[in-house]
Amino acid sequence: MTTITLPAIESGEVDLVTGGGKLRAPGYLLKEKSVQIDVEMAEQLVSAARSAADGAYAPFSRFHVGAAVIMKDDPGKRIFSGSNVENSSFGATICAERAAIASASAQGLRKISLLAVSTPETLDMPLSQRSPCGLCRQVIREFADEDTLIICDSGEEELLGDVLDIERLLPFGFRFAAQ
Ligand code: THU
């Protein structure tokens, strides 16, 4: 296990007084956080995500995405992978991350330990073009806890990927009050 430190994110709340009432820009505070990562497992997962992208069905966008996940509650520490499955009715498209998570969930697993996503066509692009979409972030959140890490593959030499936790990936993500 290797310890890595995720950076602090801090912004203060700001009240905006307008003619129509007050608006609030909420602040956000994430303290610097040390997390444990099994680097060998991370390497395997990124490589599994890259391989999964080969199986993407993406005739419309031609944008291939692969994802791979290891679940905390899986004693076998199996790798579940998925790729995007597009559809003629564009809205029916399934993203790679959700496909991988659905596959793990189907085995009764509910806690993501590590998830890797790979976008072979944009590995040299900014993180916004290599990281999970909003819908997938919310789905990751459902099965994430404070130890969950998300790795976005990168084409940069010597860089295994960008590492985020769910609070850094999805600030203010929705939570159903009953949970
Ligand atoms: N896609 C994913 O598989 N995951 C994401 O997080 C972003 C987008 C897919 C959906 C679609 O098939 C293609 O990439 C272009 O949006």
Residues whose N, C-alpha, C, O or C-beta is under 5 A from the ligand:
A	BS01	THU	S61 F63 V65 N84 E86 T93 I94 C95 A96 E97 S131 P132 C133 C136
